[in-house]
Structures are given as C-alpha cells and as structure tokens.
Amino acid sequence: MAALSIPLPLLAAIPATVSGVTLARCVGEGPAAQWTALAACEAVCSGSERVRIDIDALAFPDGYESVAIDAMFVTENGLRPFRMASFRRDAISALSKPFGFEAGRAGLAGLRIERRLRDREVGTAASSLIGGVHTEIAPGRYVLAIGSGDADVSLANVAVPAQPADAVVLRDGNAPAFGYLTFTVRAIEV
C-alpha cells in the first residue's frame, strides 16, 4: 500500500470532517452505482506518481451567491491553492468551464470551499482527501456536494450520472438542493 505523509501542521489546516460539505467516490457501475463518502472508501493506490483530474460538471441552485473551490497542494512552502472552479450568480457567463489538470498525487492534500449565500456569508470549509493518516486519492469518479449550511449533505438518494458530464440528480429525477462539482481522477503513466 502506498502512503501519503504530510506534516501534522498541514493536516490541521485541512479538517477531516466539515459540516455542509461531502466528498464522495462512485462505487459500482450502472444502476448499482452509488456515491460513498470518501471517509468510508478504501485507500487505493493508482500505481502512478501523477494523476489527471478532469472537471466534469458543476451546478448551484437558487440561493447561492458565489462559490470558489480550490485544490490544496503540499509544497515545500506549505499548502498552496489552485482554483478548480468558481461560480458567481451575477456573472454574465459561467466563470468555470469543464477542464482538466495534472498533479503529482502525493502533493494533492484536499479541497477548500468558500461559500456565500444570498442571505448570509457561510464562510470557508474544507474537505480532506486524506482518509485517516495515510491515503491517496484513487482513480475514479467523485462528487463534492456543497450544502447551503452546516448540515451534512446526504448522498443516499443521489443517483450517479450515466455519463461523467451529466447533471447530478436525485433518484426520483429531481434536482438536488445542494451545489456540486463532479470530477474524474485518472492515473497517468510517466
């Protein structure tokens, strides 16, 4: 099993659990596929030192004023952000479009989410990609569900889209009440 070792002060900067934000991985295929919270996923090593992260889709329901999502990387100078996606209600066009980027998998430590709703400032949250002490992000499909408050986002009734770029919907076909970003991680052979 491969391991990601990050100094304890950096781990403290990215809490393992955060209210209102859920990071989950797709487990299974076809109609049996379901989202499983990352803390419940097994650590799987990709066998590659680099990964490609493709942003598949993002959406935010009414009530969200702005959202910024940063990938946090471990560098010799501490944690550094890379803007993965951003959304502003008053923008003429979407600020984020699907794209991809490559990263050394050991350097990717987590995600930082800044949320602002129309009626209040929600503030900054974070979601660790580190389950327990030593885990690496595995290849697969992921959803980052961003709630409008401090309540945890349940994905029990959320369907896994047939295609990565498809919209996330509830199993009954309705749109979810939370915002989301979906992305796919692939190993890159060097």
Steps between C-alpha positions, in 0.01 A plus 500: 500500500635843407484780755476875503691654787418860585639692799246535785471883478386462138247232595353738757443755223266259319245349741396139433129576546322823423131577541314581183754344261515136390764349272401161358631246249290292260495133598352243260378535143174549312175505701683361808745794513482716809688786663701395807642767731877514464556422868328164436699420182799270514839646417595391150839582352497586134849368428586829333678803642279739302125527459276693264196665654224585251221731615180345366210718619401760756169659599361713781130547580324827567622668815874457437667836437855378443713190546875452450664156510877465533714188483754526780853380425782420739815690400829564674352839597182353654151458355430687176162534324414437133157630390303202362164669462314819579142617475337842535126549469537846340755393236396546138634156417623212708842565650599136488491269206588129507876454472772276636838524659783268600652472844741292700260290704709526818479879488120525487388542861138609482240747382406842640151633440393863550119542503282806507122484492266785408378542856823437691871431489566128556877531499780260420482123536744229406492135402802280550602249237681319777299225668655425835873558499624348172279491192536610141226608265409204283402505133125526456204738494436742786235747612558791734155585643483852645210570733352839578568475872664294768286187453685208343400421142351151469561325170282195575230607250737650242543308174838461330470653150534255211762726337752707698388832343130439576323696772473352849137420587315327780383142437147638440634722218476832689789744532682491835473788750881516531771626267751257354819449304567165335844393385686193375849392610718291267851365552761625250790278405819699480 
